[in-house]
Structure formats: C-alpha cells, structure tokens
Amino acid sequence: MNVYCSNLPNDQDLIRTLGSMAVPIPIAFGDCVFWGAGDDDEVIRVCIERKKAGEFASCIRTGRYLHQAHLAKQAGMDVLCLIVEGQTRASPDDGLLEVPVWQPFITRNGEQRRKQIWEPVKPATAYSRFDQYLTELAYLANIIVKRSSDVRETASIIKALWDNFQTPPGKHVSLRYIYSQPPPRVQLVRPSLARRVASELDGIGWEKSGVVARHFGSVRAMVEADSKEWASLDGIGKRTAESIVRELGQ
C-alpha cells in the first residue's frame, strides 16, 4: 500500500499524516503518485496534485495548474486528481473568495492571543469564478476534483482514492444497485400513430413496431391487411398474424 509523495518541504506535513503508506521521493509531476488496477491486468497511473485554496486562485489567472496537468498527461499519467485544501467562503460584502487567516492581537490584560479572520485571496478572485473553474476542470478536462478542509482530510481522500483504484473499473458494482445506464439513443421525435398502435398489439412490442409501421404506413392499412400479409413480415408467425387480425377487427 504505497503512495509515492513529493519529498519537497511543503509536502512534509502530508507525508507525516499519510504515515507508513507514504514513500517520499522526488516527483516530477504532482504531489502524490500511485498505481491502480485497470481492466485486463492493465496498470493505471494516478497523479494527485494538492493546492492550497489561496494558491490555487492564482492558477486561474496564470494557467499554471493546467500546464502542470498537461505535462503529467504527456508523461503517461492516466488519471489526474486535484485536491484543493483549505476553508473558503464568498465574502458577504462583495462575493470575493476569502480564506481564514490567524491574526495576532493583545488583550486588555496584555496577553498575546490570535483570532481567526477572513481575508480575500490575492489576486482578488470572485468566489463564483473560483467555483466555476473547478467545475470546468471536472467537466471539460476530465480531472477528478476534491475539496478538503485540512491536511488530515487530504490524507483521507488520498487513501480513499488509493482504495478505489485498486479495483478494476469493470468490477465496481456499487452504483449498479441504484443506477442503470440509459439507452444509447433517446427518442427525440414522437413516433408515428401507426407505430404507437402496432407497439400495443400482442406479439409485436416496441422493437417490431418499427417494421410494421414502415411496411403499412398507416393504421388503416394495418386494419385492412389479412393474416397472410401480416405473416410476411419478419418476426411475425402465422399464429401471431391471425391473432393480430382478430384484435384489429374487434
């Protein structure tokens, strides 16, 4: 259970929090890298980048993270994950992105204390733009985006990601209990009356109704047809044809 972590000074807190699973080494891209299991014994390379919220806000203007992500992809990383660490809020006054900072102060008794205040990040960034950018990374760049409040939660997210990617994609079944994939094509045009009527006939159903509608073209032609003509259609036998003629004649 190894996660290879950057051995740079600003990642030492993450290494300590991950504990024995962290293997500190020089890493060219990201803050953590590990291998996962793909289908057909394929190896999946996962790259995780950790950014403090205030630091990441500057990436929106400079494009630095996107450049790093592009280099990681070129280096052969299959899955990119971004963890934005730290509390954030939208300023109640102007909607700017703010992060908490500790400010020292002296009490009336002369004691030195600290209190937490909210300050806007630099450069000033609208919270809506910050949140929109994270959505764009997930939706348009296909990057897994996570938020964490502190390094402990970041470590928990990394452990959960490691666990997730040790199972090949084809063997993940949790969503299948509550979700079924929609059909590949969606009916955008209302079916013809002939097809809707045909789909209600015994022995026809929706699949064969298309053949029936194309052959007859109208409900009137369906009603006037004899069992021999019905039986000439693919997938409709003699007994089914006779049953349809009786049903339409009622």
Secondary structure, 3 states (H helix, E strand, C coil): CCEEEECCHHHHHHHHHHHHHEEEECCCCCCEEEEEECHHHCEEEEEEEEEEHHHHHHHHHHCHHHHHHHHHHHCCCCEEEEEEECCCEECCCCCEEEEEEEEEEECCCCCEEEEEEEEECCCCCEHHHHHHHHHHHHHCCCCEEEEECCHHHHHHHHHHHHHHHCCCHHHCCHHHHCCCCCCCCCCCCCCCHHHHHHHCCCCCHHHHHHHHHHHHCCHHHHHHCCHHHHHCCCCCCHHHHHHHHHHHHC
